[in-house]
Amino acid sequence: MLVKPKKGRSVPDPNRGDLLPEKGRNVEVNAYWYRREAAGDIEKISRKGDKNDRKL
């Protein structure tokens, strides 16, 4: 999952032991990153050409 911090936020990356860079980073999908997203600390970045074409 590619994520970046929202403007003005400093978000620690527990797997690397540093802060998430402003341009974003590919991180392992886990509960930590879902909690950061729910708290409004990060946003997911979709790559060019990525489409959610899954049909339910």
HELIX and SHEET records of a PDB file:
HELIX    1   1 ALA A   31  ALA A   38  1                                   8    
SHEET    1   A 3 ARG A  25  ASN A  26  0                                        
SHEET    2   A 3 LEU A   2  PRO A   5 -1                                        
SHEET    3   A 3 ILE A  42  LYS A  44 -1                                        
SHEET    1   B 2 PRO A  12  ASP A  13  0                                        
SHEET    2   B 2 ASP A  18  LEU A  19 -1                                        
END                                                                             
